[in-house]
Amino acid sequence: LDVPDDVELFSDPTGEAGRKFGVSRGFRPDDDALSPYVKLFVVGIGLGPPWGTLLPVLRGYVGAPSGKRDWIEACMQQAQRAGRFPQPLELAADGSIAKNRFDDTPLASDWGVRPFELATMRLQNLIMQISRYGELGPKDPRCLTQLGGMV
């Protein structure tokens, strides 16, 4: 996970600490008849709580002229160094960014966030999560859509 050695992580496998702090529990959290994976899909496409996520999800596909992309490039760079797919950046021998293929996006190359740039970073993250689900996935399926990592 690329966490520095001096950072100590604690886990709450039931998600109870987050619920006590009032984090969003996602789409239909008390509906045991609905699969947690269906709930996650609804939230992931921006249709479930926390409400208001649909526009940010869409922005990942259509871009945002005034958006900021430095954090997106940093995330994609870290993912590529870890060997994750897709790899839209060309990295120099020292690991720095030599070229971002989104720089060549027609009509939007000078935008803050180009079309599909944020969506590509999210895809890298999703592929990593799925590939390591046994290690990273919640033990309690109610936590699958619960938001609120806490410090």
PETAMO-V515843 format. One record per residue. N is the residue number from 0. RES is the residue in one letter. SS is DSSP state (H for helix, E for strand, - for the rest). PHI is phi in radians with two decimals (none if undefined). D_FIRST is the distance of its C-alpha to the first C-alpha in Angstrom with 1 decimal. Layout:
n,res,ss,phi,d_first
N,RES,SS,PHI,D_FIRST
N,RES,SS,PHI,D_FIRST
//
This chain:
n,res,ss,phi,d_first
0,L,-,none,0.0
1,D,-,1.02,3.8
2,V,-,-1.69,5.5
3,P,-,-1.00,9.1
4,D,-,-1.06,11.0
5,D,-,-1.47,13.6
6,V,-,-1.73,11.6
7,E,-,-1.79,12.5
8,L,-,-1.82,11.2
9,F,-,-2.10,13.9
10,S,-,-2.10,14.3
11,D,-,-2.08,17.5
12,P,-,-1.07,17.8
13,T,-,-1.67,21.1
14,G,-,1.33,20.2
15,E,H,-1.10,23.4
16,A,H,-1.06,22.2
17,G,H,-1.07,21.3
18,R,H,-1.10,24.7
19,K,H,-1.16,26.5
20,F,-,-1.52,25.2
21,G,-,1.40,26.5
22,V,-,-1.19,23.5
23,S,-,-1.12,24.4
24,R,-,-1.66,24.4
25,G,-,1.51,24.6
26,F,-,-1.39,27.4
27,R,-,0.83,30.0
28,P,-,-1.10,27.9
29,D,-,-1.70,30.9
30,D,-,-1.54,32.0
31,D,-,-1.27,31.3
32,A,-,-1.35,33.3
33,L,-,-1.65,30.8
34,S,-,-1.00,27.8
35,P,H,-1.05,24.5
36,Y,H,-1.28,23.4
37,V,H,-1.17,26.5
38,K,H,-1.04,25.6
39,L,H,-1.12,22.1
40,F,H,-1.07,23.9
41,V,H,-1.06,26.4
42,V,H,-1.18,23.9
43,G,H,-1.11,21.8
44,I,-,-1.56,24.9
45,G,-,1.57,25.8
46,L,-,-1.73,28.8
47,G,-,-1.90,27.7
48,P,-,-1.11,27.0
49,P,-,-1.25,26.0
50,W,-,-1.00,29.0
51,G,-,1.72,28.9
52,T,H,-1.56,25.7
53,L,H,-1.09,27.8
54,L,H,-1.10,28.7
55,P,H,-1.09,25.1
56,V,H,-1.12,24.2
57,L,H,-1.12,27.4
58,R,H,-1.04,26.7
59,G,H,-1.14,23.7
60,Y,H,-1.67,26.2
61,V,H,-1.68,29.3
62,G,-,1.53,27.7
63,A,E,-2.62,28.9
64,P,-,-0.95,31.3
65,S,-,-1.74,30.6
66,G,-,-1.25,26.8
67,K,-,-1.90,24.3
68,R,-,-2.01,21.9
69,D,H,-1.03,20.4
70,W,H,-1.23,17.2
71,I,H,-1.18,17.2
72,E,H,-1.06,17.6
73,A,H,-1.10,14.8
74,C,H,-1.16,12.4
75,M,H,-1.14,14.1
76,Q,H,-1.09,14.1
77,Q,H,-1.08,10.3
78,A,H,-1.12,10.3
79,Q,H,-1.14,13.2
80,R,H,-1.06,12.1
81,A,-,-1.50,9.5
82,G,-,1.48,12.7
83,R,-,-1.39,12.5
84,F,-,-1.81,16.0
85,P,-,-1.29,18.1
86,Q,-,-2.15,18.3
87,P,-,-1.42,20.7
88,L,E,-1.82,20.3
89,E,E,-1.77,22.0
90,L,E,-1.73,20.2
91,A,-,-1.29,22.3
92,A,-,-0.99,22.1
93,D,-,-1.49,20.3
94,G,-,1.60,17.6
95,S,-,-1.30,19.4
96,I,E,-1.40,20.6
97,A,E,-1.55,24.1
98,K,E,-2.76,24.8
99,N,E,-1.91,23.5
100,R,H,-1.08,25.4
101,F,H,-1.24,25.8
102,D,H,-1.11,28.1
103,D,H,-1.72,30.7
104,T,-,-1.14,30.8
105,P,-,-1.03,34.5
106,L,-,1.15,35.9
107,A,-,-2.36,32.6
108,S,-,-1.12,31.1
109,D,-,-1.70,31.9
110,W,-,-1.19,30.4
111,G,-,-1.06,27.6
112,V,E,-2.20,25.5
113,R,-,-1.43,26.9
114,P,-,-0.92,27.4
115,F,-,1.24,24.5
116,E,H,-1.17,22.2
117,L,H,-1.17,20.2
118,A,H,-1.09,20.6
119,T,H,-1.16,19.0
120,M,H,-1.09,15.9
121,R,H,-1.10,15.9
122,L,H,-1.13,16.6
123,Q,H,-0.99,13.6
124,N,H,-1.14,11.4
125,L,H,-1.11,13.8
126,I,H,-1.07,13.8
127,M,H,-1.11,10.0
128,Q,H,-1.12,10.7
129,I,H,-1.15,13.9
130,S,H,-1.17,12.8
131,R,-,-2.08,10.5
132,Y,H,-1.04,12.9
133,G,H,-1.04,14.1
134,E,H,-1.50,10.9
135,L,H,-1.80,9.9
136,G,-,-1.18,13.6
137,P,-,-1.26,15.9
138,K,-,-1.34,18.5
139,D,-,-1.81,21.1
140,P,H,-1.06,21.8
141,R,H,-1.14,23.2
142,C,H,-1.46,19.7
143,L,-,-1.05,18.9
144,T,-,-1.88,20.5
145,Q,-,-1.28,20.3
146,L,-,-1.61,18.9
147,G,-,2.01,18.1
148,G,-,-1.05,14.9
149,M,-,-2.16,16.6
150,V,-,-1.92,16.5
//
